[in-house]
């Protein structure tokens, strides 16, 4: 963020409820089932690529438009909508689960 990051695009296969208080986090699901399970947490469903419902280019355009909409204030991420805020930990000494 110190170098100028204004938004984070976070791909998830598990539905991690993650957001930063300093910058919005746009969550992209890698699986359609995850996107359906967490409709109120996932911002973009990239699982449509593997399901055959969209091309890589179409999902790329959807992500790009979402970035522009969130960065310009026209849209809120789901995590911002629900007020989810996590601390930024650069070096997490805990094991990854």
C-alpha positions in Angstrom: 0.0 0.0 0.0 2.9 2.3 0.7 3.9 1.9 -3.0 0.5 3.0 -4.2 -1.8 -0.1 -4.1 -5.4 1.0 -3.9 -7.3 -2.3 -4.4 -6.3 -5.9 -4.0 -7.6 -8.7 -6.2 -7.7 -11.9 -4.1 -8.3 -15.3 -5.7 -9.7 -17.9 -3.3 -10.6 -21.5 -3.6 -11.8 -21.7 0.0 -13.9 -18.6 0.5 -11.6 -16.8 3.0 -13.5 -13.9 4.6 -10.6 -11.5 4.1 -10.5 -7.7 3.6 -8.2 -4.9 4.5 -9.2 -1.7 6.4 -6.8 0.3 4.3 -7.8 -0.9 0.8 -10.8 -2.9 -0.6 -10.2 -6.5 -1.5 -12.1 -7.9 -4.6 -12.5 -11.6 -4.0 -12.5 -13.9 -7.1 -13.7 -17.4 -6.7 -11.9 -20.2 -8.5 -14.8 -22.5 -8.4 -18.5 -21.9 -9.2 -19.6 -24.0 -6.2 -17.7 -21.7 -3.9 -19.3 -18.7 -5.5 -22.7 -20.2 -5.1 -22.0 -21.2 -1.5 -20.7 -17.7 -0.6 -22.9 -15.4 -2.7 -22.5 -12.7 -0.1 -18.7 -12.9 0.0 -17.4 -13.5 -3.5 -17.3 -10.6 -5.9 -16.4 -12.4 -9.2 -16.9 -16.0 -10.1 -14.0 -17.1 -12.3 -15.1 -20.8 -11.9 -17.3 -20.1 -15.0 -14.2 -20.5 -17.1 -13.8 -24.2 -16.2 -17.5 -24.7 -16.3 -17.6 -23.5 -19.9 -19.9 -20.6 -19.0 -17.4 -17.9 -19.9 -14.0 -17.4 -21.5 -10.8 -16.2 -19.9 -11.2 -13.0 -21.8 -14.8 -12.5 -20.5 -13.8 -13.1 -16.9 -10.8 -10.9 -17.3 -13.0 -8.1 -18.5 -15.4 -8.7 -15.6 -12.6 -8.4 -13.1 -11.2 -5.3 -14.8 -14.6 -3.6 -14.8 -15.1 -4.6 -11.1 -11.7 -3.0 -10.3 -12.7 0.2 -12.0 -16.1 0.3 -10.3 -14.7 -0.4 -6.8 -11.8 2.0 -7.3 -14.1 4.8 -8.5 -16.6 4.3 -5.6 -19.4 3.1 -7.9 -19.4 -0.4 -6.3 -18.5 -1.8 -2.9 -16.9 -5.2 -2.4 -19.0 -7.7 -0.4 -16.4 -7.6 2.4 -16.7 -3.8 2.6 -20.5 -4.1 2.6 -20.4 -6.5 5.6 -17.7 -4.5 7.4 -15.1 -7.3 7.4 -11.7 -5.9 8.3 -8.5 -8.0 8.8 -5.0 -6.8 9.9 -2.3 -6.8 7.4 0.4 -9.3 8.4 3.5 -9.2 6.1 5.3 -12.0 7.8 3.0 -14.5 9.3 5.0 -17.0 11.6 1.9 -19.3 11.9 1.6 -22.4 9.8 -0.6 -22.2 6.8 -3.8 -24.2 7.2 
